[in-house]
């Protein structure tokens, strides 16, 4: 039997018989006992994995990285070195960990010793491995954006809800205290009735032309393309071969939508926290955007998006605003940003303009104490740590699929609106545009067999 067919058939069988990962309670063996560890496999070993996801997961004693997977064998090998070195330095033992390398995540999912996976792949490879991990009974930490299309997000949501696995979306601004404080102050009326939100989000520049190149021997390019159309390989369309700087795929519409989804899900998720719209979304969207007229990269540059909500709030998003979120109410305003935080060293952020993490029209607003009988939002110290805790308790994480999907939908319909010179009406319950077949046709993309969420049986 061919290896790929074997893996696919085995996954279908595994999905039917595998239940929730079994984690033995600390009270039985002690908190550091091997049986109490959460065995983790890493899917995707590029920039965001190395700089953020692996680092922020492996440091917790309850986690144990046991496997890494990447379609680029050089990156997989580098990740193994990174993990093995961490455990050597932590334990003082040369051979404490011999991290297993996979070149196909589906084979990793067949390993019953793995309890959970962290998915740090390019955007077009988010939903499918997450769906298949859920069906294999693995808990999941998923980088944003949650999906490449609205339908993919719906399919992933269905798989997670059906299996009951713990999925945490990597919208880590929920773990940054200033975003929670800002949302609590807004929700408790400290700036009066909120009417406007302004979100600062940069665009991407155009790039050079890129001739076709020979595919590196260390890269499975066909599988890297996955469900997207087959195109010639060029390095700036995938990721750098010599370092872990910001990859070119981020600026190609085949694999994402640019900053509106890349960072947009962070800010739309945080804004929804303050607006109390986490499980709904806008009722309309309209947008203007500039797109490159030459070169390989083709995601949006400068842009402006307007969303209107049923509760009367209007949200404007543009690169013309300072990176962050500004809530405006009848009695003042609150601005919140990441400050100097960077998830990766190559984040395209203006540090000087983003250095102020929390500000308000009146400093006394920020000093306000939230009373016991007022709204208190969930407080966590770390996004990855919250995920690990929830794996053991089986409680919902702070960024579950339902909220992550809705924030991603806001990004995706914004990208769609950039393609039209008209206002689009949105039905939140049905998750489709109202009386607009042309726009609705963009809620899904054709998928190149054998890859794609359409071919995953839920």
For each residue, the residues with C-beta under 8 A, 3 or more apart:
1: 5 6 9
2: 5 6
3: 6 7
4: 7 8 104 450
5: 1 2 8 9
6: 1 2 3 9 10
7: 3 4 10 11 104 106 107 110
8: 4 5 11 12 106 450
9: 1 5 6 12 13
10: 6 7 13 14 110
11: 7 8 14 15 106 109 110 132 135 136
12: 8 9 15 16 457
13: 9 10 16 17
14: 10 11 17 18 109 110 135 136 137
15: 11 12 18 135 136 137 457
16: 12 13
17: 13 14
18: 14 15 112 136 137
19: 22 137
20: 137 164 165 394
21: 38 115 116 137 138 139 391
22: 19
23: 36 38 115 391 392
24: 28 29 33 35 36
25: 28 36 392
26: 29 30 31 33 36
27:
28: 24 25 33 35 36
29: 24 26 33 34 35 36
30: 26 33 36
31: 26 36 61 62
32: 36 61
33: 24 26 28 29 30 36 37
34: 29 37 64
35: 24 28 29
36: 23 24 25 26 28 29 30 31 32 33 62
37: 33 34 62 63 64
38: 21 23 62 63 64 115 116 139 388 391 392
39: 64 66 113 114 115 116
40: 57 63 64 65 66 67 114 115 116 117 118
41: 65 66 67 68 69 102 105 108 109 111 114 116 117 118 138
42: 45 49 53 54 65 67 68 69 79 83 117 118 120
43: 69 105 108 117 118 119 120 121 129 133
44: 48 49 69 70 119 120 121 122 125 143
45: 42 49 50 54 68 69 70 72 75 76 78 79 120
46: 49 50 70 72 75 120 121 122 239 244 247
47: 50 51 239 244 245 246 247 344 346
48: 44 51 52 53 120 143 343 344
49: 42 44 45 46 52 53 54 79 118 120
50: 45 46 47 54 55 78 79 82 244
51: 47 48 55 244 343 344 345
52: 48 49 55 56 120 343 344
53: 42 48 49 56 57 118 120 141 143 170 384
54: 42 45 49 50 57 58 65 79 82 83 118 120
55: 50 51 52 58 59
56: 52 53 59 382 383 384
57: 40 53 54 60 63 65 118 141 384 388
58: 54 55 63 65 83 86
59: 55 56
60: 57 63 384 385 388
61: 31 32
62: 31 36 37 38 388 392
63: 37 38 40 57 58 60 388
64: 34 37 38 39 40
65: 40 41 42 54 57 58 68 83 86 87 97 99
66: 39 40 41 97 99 100 113 114
67: 40 41 42 99 100 101 102 108 111 114
68: 41 42 45 65 76 79 80 83 99 100 101 102
69: 41 42 43 44 45 76 101 102 103 104 105 108
70: 44 45 46 73 75 76 79 103
71: 103 219 220 221 223 224
72: 45 46 75 76 216 218 219 220 224 239
73: 70 76 77 101 103 218 219
74: 77 78 218 241
75: 45 46 70 72 78 79
76: 45 68 69 70 72 73 79 80 101 102 103
77: 73 74 80 81 101
78: 45 50 74 75 81 82
79: 42 45 49 50 54 68 70 75 76 82 83 99
80: 68 76 77 83 84 99 101
81: 77 78 84 85
82: 50 54 78 79 85 86
83: 42 54 58 65 68 79 80 86 87 97 99
84: 80 81 87 88 97 98 99
85: 81 82 88 89
86: 58 65 82 83 89 90
87: 65 83 84 90 91 93 96 97
88: 84 85 91 92 93 94 96 97
89: 85 86 92
90: 86 87 96
91: 87 88 96
92: 88 89
93: 87 88 96
94: 88
95: 98
96: 87 88 90 91 93
97: 65 66 83 84 87 88
98: 84 95
99: 65 66 67 68 79 80 83 84
100: 66 67 68 111
101: 67 68 69 73 76 77 80
102: 41 67 68 69 76 105 107 108
103: 69 70 71 73 76 107 220
104: 4 7 69 107 108 223
105: 41 43 69 102 108 109 117 129 132
106: 7 8 11 109 110 132
107: 7 102 103 104 110 111
108: 41 43 67 69 102 104 105 111 114 117
109: 11 14 41 105 106 114 117 132 133 136 138
110: 7 10 11 14 106 107 136
111: 41 67 100 107 108 114
112: 18
113: 39 66
114: 39 40 41 66 67 108 109 111 117 138
115: 21 23 38 39 40 138 139 391
116: 21 38 39 40 41 138 139 140 141 166 391
117: 40 41 42 43 105 108 109 114 129 133 138 139 140 141
118: 40 41 42 43 49 53 54 57 140 141
119: 43 44 125 126 129 130 133 140 141 142 143
120: 42 43 44 45 46 48 49 52 53 54 143
121: 43 44 46 125 126 129 143
122: 44 46 125 224 247 249 250 255 256
123: 126 145 148 249 255 256 261 262
124: 148 226 227 228 254 255 256
125: 44 119 121 122 128 129 224 226
126: 119 121 123 129 130 142 143 145 146 147 148 152
127: 130 131 146 147 148 152 153 155 156 453
128: 125 131 132 152 226 227 451 452 453 456
129: 43 105 117 119 121 125 126 132 133
130: 119 126 127 133 134 140 142 156 159 160 167
131: 127 128 134 135 155 156 159 453 456 458
132: 11 105 106 109 128 129 135 136 456
133: 43 109 117 119 129 130 136 138 140 165
134: 130 131 137 138 140 156 159 160 162 163 165 167
135: 11 14 15 131 132 159 163 456 458
136: 11 14 15 18 109 110 132 133
137: 14 15 18 19 20 21 134 163 165
138: 21 41 109 114 115 116 117 133 134 165
139: 21 38 115 116 117 165 166 167 387 391
140: 116 117 118 119 130 133 134 160 165 166 167 168
141: 53 57 116 117 118 119 167 168 170 384 387
142: 119 126 130 146 167 168 169 170 404
143: 44 48 53 119 120 121 126 170
144: 169 170 171 261 265 266 269 404 407 408
145: 123 126 148 256 257 261 262 264 265 408 411 412
146: 126 127 142 153 156 169 265 401 404 405 407 408
147: 126 127 150 151 152 153 156 405 408 412
148: 123 124 126 127 145 152 255 256 445
149: 152 153 412 443 444 445
150: 147 153 154 409 412 413 431 443 444
151: 147 154 155 443 444 453
152: 126 127 128 147 148 149 155 156 444 453
153: 127 146 147 149 150 156 157 405 408 409 412
154: 150 151 157 158 405 431
155: 127 131 151 152 158 159 453 454 456 458
156: 127 130 131 134 146 147 152 153 159 160 401 405 453
157: 153 154 160 161 401 402 405
158: 154 155 161 162 458
159: 130 131 134 135 155 156 162 163 456 458
160: 130 134 140 156 157 163 164 165 167 401
161: 157 158 164 401
162: 134 158 159 458
163: 134 135 137 159 160
164: 20 160 161
165: 20 133 134 137 138 139 140 160
166: 116 139 140 387 390 391 394 396 397
167: 130 134 139 140 141 142 160 397 400 401 404
168: 140 141 142 383 384 386 387 390 397 398 399 400
169: 142 144 146 265 269 399 400 401 403 404 407
170: 53 141 142 143 144 383 399
171: 144 174 265 266 269 270 383 399 404 407
172: 175 176 266 343 383 384
173: 176 179 266 267 269 270 338
174: 171 179 180 269 270 273 378 380 383 398 399
175: 172 380 381 382 383 386 398
176: 172 173 179 180 338 341 357
177: 180 181 379
178: 181 182 336 337 339 357 358
179: 173 174 176 182 183 270 273 325 336
180: 174 176 177 183 184 273 377 378 379
181: 177 178 184 185 336 358 366
182: 178 179 185 186 274 325 327 334 335 336 358
183: 179 180 186 187 270 273 274 377
184: 180 181 187 188 370 375 376 377
185: 181 182 188 190 191 334 360 365 366 368 370
186: 182 183 189 190 191 194 274 275 327 329 334
187: 183 184 274 276 375 377
188: 184 185 370 374 375
189: 186 192 193 329
190: 185 186 331 332 334 365 368
191: 185 186 194 327 328 329 330 331 332 333 334 360 361 365
192: 189 329 330 331 332
193: 189 329 330
194: 186 191 197 274 275 313 327 328 329
195: 312 313 314 328 329 330
196: 313 314 315 316 327 328
197: 194 271 274 275 313 314 315 316 325 326 327 328
198: 315 316 317 318 321 325 326 328
199: 267 268 271 315 316 317 318 321 324 325 326
200: 317 318 319 320 321 322 323 324 325 326 337
201: 259 260 263 264 267 317 318 319 321 323
202: 259 263 319 323 348 349 350
203: 258 259 289 290 299 300 301 302 303 319
204: 250 251 258 259 297 299 300 301 348
205: 297 301
206: 292 293 294 295 297 301
207: 210 236 248 251 292 295 296 297
208: 236 295 296
209: 294 295 296
210: 207 234 235 236 237 295 296
211: 234
212: 232 233 234
213: 232 233 234 235
214: 233
215: 219 221 233
216: 72 219 241
217:
218: 72 73 74
219: 71 72 73 215 216 224 233 238
220: 71 72 103 223 224
221: 71 215 224 225 233 238
222: 225 230
223: 71 104 220 226 451
224: 71 72 122 125 219 220 221 238
225: 221 222 228 229 230 231 448 451
226: 124 125 128 223 448 451 452
227: 124 128 445 447 448 451 452 453
228: 124 225 231 254 255 445 448
229: 225 254 448
230: 222 225 448
231: 225 228 237 254
232: 212 213
233: 212 213 214 215 219 221 237 238
234: 210 211 212 213 237 238 296
235: 210 213 238 239 240 241 248
236: 207 208 210 248 296
237: 210 231 233 234 248 249 252 296
238: 219 221 224 233 234 235 247 248 249
239: 46 47 72 235 247 248 249
240: 235 243 244 245 247
241: 74 216 235
242:
243: 240
244: 46 47 50 51 240 346
245: 47 240 346
246: 47 250 344 346 347 348
247: 46 47 122 238 239 240 250
248: 207 235 236 237 238 239 251 252 296 297
249: 122 123 237 238 239 252 255 256
250: 122 204 246 247 255 256 258 262 299
251: 204 207 248 258 296 297 298 299
252: 237 248 249 255 256 296 297 298 299
253: 256 257 258 298 299
254: 124 228 229 231
255: 122 123 124 148 228 249 250 252
256: 122 123 124 145 148 249 250 252 253 261 262 299
257: 145 253 260 261 262 299 300 411 412 415
258: 203 204 250 251 253 261 262 299 300 415
259: 201 202 203 204 262 263 264 299 300
260: 201 257 264 300 303 305 317 411 414 415 418
261: 123 144 145 256 257 258 264 265 408 411 412 415
262: 123 145 250 256 257 258 259 265
263: 201 202 259 266 267
264: 145 201 259 260 261 267 268 317 410 411 414
265: 144 145 146 169 171 261 262 268 269 404 407 408 411
266: 144 171 172 173 263 269 270
267: 173 199 201 263 264 270 271 317 324 325
268: 199 264 265 271 272 407 410 411
269: 144 169 171 173 174 265 266 272 273 278 399 403 404 407
270: 171 173 174 179 183 266 267 273 274 325 336
271: 197 199 267 268 274 275 315 325 327
272: 268 269 275 276 277 278 281 403 406 407 410
273: 174 179 180 183 269 270 278 377
274: 182 183 186 187 194 197 270 271 325 327
275: 186 194 197 271 272 309 311 313 315
276: 187 272 311
277: 272 280 281 309 311 313
278: 269 272 273 403 406 407
279: 402 403 406
280: 277 309 310 406 428
281: 272 277 309 406 409 410 426 428
282: 285 307 308 309 315 410 413 426 428
283: 308 309 310 425 426 428
284: 307 308 423 424 425 426
285: 282 305 306 307 413 414 416 417 423 424 426
286: 305 306 417 422 423 424
287: 303 304 305 306 414 417 418
288: 303 304 418
289: 203 300 301 302 303 304 418
290: 203 300 301 302 303
291: 298 299 300 301 418
292: 206 207 295 297 298 301
293: 206
294: 206 209
295: 206 207 208 209 210 292 298
296: 207 208 209 210 234 236 237 248 251 252
297: 204 205 206 207 248 251 252 292
298: 251 252 253 291 292 295
299: 203 204 250 251 252 253 256 257 258 259 291
300: 203 204 257 258 259 260 289 290 291 303 415 418
301: 203 204 205 206 289 290 291 292
302: 203 289 290 318 319 320
303: 203 260 287 288 289 290 300 317 318 319 418
304: 287 288 289 316 317 318 320
305: 260 285 286 287 315 316 317 318 414 417 418
306: 285 286 287 314 315 316 317
307: 282 284 285 314 315 317 410 414
308: 282 283 284 313 314 315
309: 275 277 280 281 282 283 312 313 314 315
310: 280 283
311: 275 276 277
312: 195 309
313: 194 195 196 197 275 277 308 309
314: 195 196 197 306 307 308 309
315: 196 197 198 199 271 275 282 305 306 307 308 309
316: 196 197 198 199 304 305 306 321
317: 198 199 200 201 260 264 267 303 304 305 306 307 321 414
318: 198 199 200 201 302 303 304 305 321
319: 200 201 202 203 302 303
320: 200 302 304
321: 198 199 200 201 316 317 318 324 326
322: 200 326 335 337 353 354
323: 200 201 202 337 338 349 350 353 354
324: 199 200 267 321 335 336 337 338 354
325: 179 182 197 198 199 200 267 270 271 274 335 336 337
326: 197 198 199 200 321 322 333 334 335
327: 182 186 191 194 196 197 271 274 333 334 335 336
328: 191 194 195 196 197 198 333
329: 186 189 191 192 193 194 195 332 333
330: 191 192 193 195
331: 190 191 192
332: 190 191 192 329 360 361 362 365
333: 191 326 327 328 329 360 361
334: 182 185 186 190 191 326 327 358 359 360 361 365 366
335: 182 322 324 325 326 327 356 358 359 360
336: 178 179 181 182 270 324 325 327 357 358 359
337: 178 200 322 323 324 325 354 356 357 358
338: 173 176 323 324 341 342 349 354 357
339: 178 354 355 356 357
340: 351 354 355
341: 176 338
342: 338 345 347 349
343: 48 51 52 172 347
344: 47 48 51 52 246 347
345: 51 342
346: 47 244 245 246
347: 246 342 343 344
348: 202 204 246
349: 202 323 338 342 354
350: 202 323 353 354
351: 340 354 355
352: 355
353: 322 323 350
354: 322 323 324 337 338 339 340 349 350 351
355: 339 340 351 352
356: 335 337 339 359
357: 176 178 336 337 338 339
358: 178 181 182 334 335 336 337 366
359: 334 335 336 356 366
360: 185 191 332 333 334 335 363 365 366
361: 191 332 333 334 365
362: 332 365
363: 360 366 367
364: 367 368
365: 185 190 191 332 334 360 361 362 368
366: 181 185 334 358 359 360 363
367: 363 364
368: 185 190 364 365
369:
370: 184 185 188 374 375 376
371: 374
372:
373:
374: 188 370 371
375: 184 187 188 370
376: 184 370 379
377: 180 183 184 187 273
378: 174 180 398
379: 177 180 376
380: 174 175 383 385 386 398
381: 175 385 386
382: 56 175 385 386
383: 56 168 170 171 172 174 175 380 386 387 398 399
384: 53 56 57 60 141 168 172 387 388
385: 60 380 381 382 388 389
386: 168 175 380 381 382 383 389 390 397 398
387: 139 141 166 168 383 384 390 391 397
388: 38 57 60 62 63 384 385 391 392
389: 385 386 392 393 395
390: 166 168 386 387 393 394 395 396 397
391: 21 23 38 115 116 139 166 387 388 394
392: 23 25 38 62 388 389
393: 389 390
394: 20 166 390 391
395: 389 390
396: 166 390 400
397: 166 167 168 386 387 390 400
398: 168 174 175 378 380 383 386
399: 168 169 170 171 174 269 383 403 404
400: 167 168 169 396 397 403 404
401: 146 156 157 160 161 167 169 404 405
402: 157 279 405 406
403: 169 269 272 278 279 399 400 406 407
404: 142 144 146 167 169 171 265 269 399 400 401 407 408
405: 146 147 153 154 156 157 401 402 408 409
406: 272 278 279 280 281 402 403 409 410
407: 144 146 169 171 265 268 269 272 278 403 404 410 411
408: 144 145 146 147 153 261 265 404 405 411 412
409: 150 153 281 405 406 412 413 431
410: 264 268 272 281 282 307 406 407 413 414
411: 145 257 260 261 264 265 268 407 408 414 415
412: 145 147 149 150 153 257 261 408 409 415 416 443
413: 150 282 285 409 410 416 417 424 426 433
414: 260 264 285 287 305 307 317 410 411 417 418
415: 257 258 260 261 300 411 412 418 419
416: 285 412 413 419 420 424 439 442 443
417: 285 286 287 305 413 414 420 424 439
418: 260 287 288 289 291 300 303 305 414 415
419: 415 416 442
420: 416 417 424 438 439
421:
422: 286
423: 284 285 286
424: 284 285 286 413 416 417 420 433 436 439
425: 283 284 433 434 435 436
426: 281 282 283 284 285 413 432 433 434
427: 430 431 432 433 434
428: 280 281 282 283 431
429:
430: 427
431: 150 154 409 427 428 443
432: 426 427 440 443
433: 413 424 425 426 427 436 439 440 443
434: 425 426 427
435: 425
436: 424 425 433 439 440
437: 440 441
438: 420 441 442
439: 416 417 420 424 433 436 442 443
440: 432 433 436 437 443
441: 437 438 444
442: 416 419 438 439
443: 149 150 151 412 416 431 432 433 439 440
444: 149 150 151 152 441
445: 148 149 227 228
446:
447: 227 451 452 453 454 455
448: 225 226 227 228 229 230 451 452
449: 452 455
450: 4 8 455
451: 128 223 225 226 227 447 448 455
452: 128 226 227 447 448 449 455 456
453: 127 128 131 151 152 155 156 227 447 456
454: 155 447
455: 447 449 450 451 452
456: 128 131 132 135 155 159 452 453
457: 12 15
458: 131 135 155 158 159 162
